[in-house]
Each structure stands twice: as structure tokens, then as C-alpha cells.
């Protein structure tokens, strides 16, 4: 692994943390052979030293990738109700799409717990991330015209808002395009209007942050995934959003999974079969719209990744047993 130092240095300890986090249990972060590069963006411009912060883009590159390449890119934003969360939620998906030839990035943004900020700041940070990627396209070896953006739950809202809510921009005078070319959304929040999710937290600017209320023609293609037992995103909201997108002439496809709840697309929640189905449909969507070529390799990749995880899981089990034994001896 190597580290790109931009907008502030990163220590070797921080770099190692990014690598170690990719193996955390429960984050579907399968251990595959990819190159990880951590870049830092500035986010909102700090006014004082106390406001200084760094936001990381955890980038996974295909094998033999070079800066001379012009690869399609996918950027994921984690979920957590704008309250918290971590980029490692999407390490598995990022690693898979890197194995398929894309540059895949799991991006950090500020939340209430991490920086005591309101939801609009999450969207502003996400927009800065897309601006950074396009501004550094030649350095990162990516095609700025093939930038897909995705996320889960609040991260899905953040992803959708980067396309549909352009008023949430801390650098409106910057000419760099920050609109994604495609969206990949996992049980995203669409409606922040009265009666919608989180309205009480965005009351002063809900019309600027609610994707449902900012639909117009000319958007790139979108794909979305929902469980019909989701308590946070009602099916009626999904249908309404889909109708409005189609009425505006936009490509929007939704896949609804019977009996599945919020977060089902993570293998730790929905299981391997559902995870693979979601990934195959996502891969196919990216092929159909020119971001990828060839056939999905999801099942082969998952099987290989699980095999690679077995020694790690065994090591964890032995460590836990040793801790219990040591604790019992002390008692």
C-alpha cells in the first residue's frame, strides 16, 4: 500500500489503519489483492485551527493500474443516518469492482458524531470528494466522464443529492463538474420533506436537500435496491420517486427484495445469496451503461474471498479463546 499526501500529511499509522480496517468482521470487507491508496480532501475550508480536518478517500485500484489509465470510477458513501458510519462499510464492494477493472473509492464525510455537523455538510463533503476526483483524474488514472456514485441508507441519500441537489456546494464558483454520471443506491433516503425521513433535522433547507423534490430531466442512469420490510424507507416513497424520475425522462430502475429489511444488501445482514444477487445486478447495470465490460464475476470472487478470510477468522477465534482462558485464570 502507498499513501498520497494531499491537503495534509497522513502518518504511517493512519495508513496501516486503513489496511487493517478492511478486515473488520461484519463489514463484508473481503480480503482480496488490490492496491489501496488514501488521499485527503479539504472538505469545507477551515476558518481556524480548531476547524481543521482531513477527509479520506479510500481508493482501490485494479491490478497493474497506472496513472496513464482512464478507468471508470465508482465512489461509495457509507450509511448511518448522517449520525456516524465508516468507509469500511463499502470495502467489499469497492474491492470487487476494482477486481473488475474500475477504480473504486469508499469516501469519508463528516457526520454529527464525528464533527458535530448537520446533514447538509455530508452532501457538501461528498460534492468536494467528486470535485477532487475529477480535478485529479490524470493523477488517479480515471476517466472523469465515467464517474458512478453510490451509497447505502443516508449514504445513498448523499449520493443521490450530489446529482439532484446542486445548491449544496461550498465552492459554487468552482467550474469543476461535480455531478455523477450514474447512481447506484442501496435503500437510500429519497424524501426529506414534511413527513419524510429526518425532516426535523433539515427543516430550514429541506427543499435543497431532498432528492424527491429536486427531480428534473437530464440525469444519468440510476439503479436502486430496497427490501419491502424496510422500516425507514416505505415502498410507497420508492414508487413515487420512480414515477417522478420516469416522468422526467430519466433512466431509473428499482429492485425490491421480499421480506428484506434495511441494510439487507450487506452480506452480514442479508446473507451471501442476496449480496451476490445485488452485486450481479449492479455489475450488469454498469456494463449496460458503458462503465464495465464482460460478464459479472461476483460468485467466483465471493467464493475466493471467503476462502481467503478463513485463516483470519480462525485466528480471531483462537485469540478470543485465549482471552477467555486468561480471564478465567484471573478469576
Helices and strands as residue ranges (DSSP letters): E 2-3, H 12-21, E 35-41, G 49-51, E 55-61, E 71-77, G 87-90, H 91-99, E 103-107, H 112-115, H 119-135, H 137-140, E 142-152, H 154-164, E 182-186, G 199-201, H 206-209, G 211-213, E 221-227, H 235-247, E 252-257, H 267-270, H 272-288, H 298-330
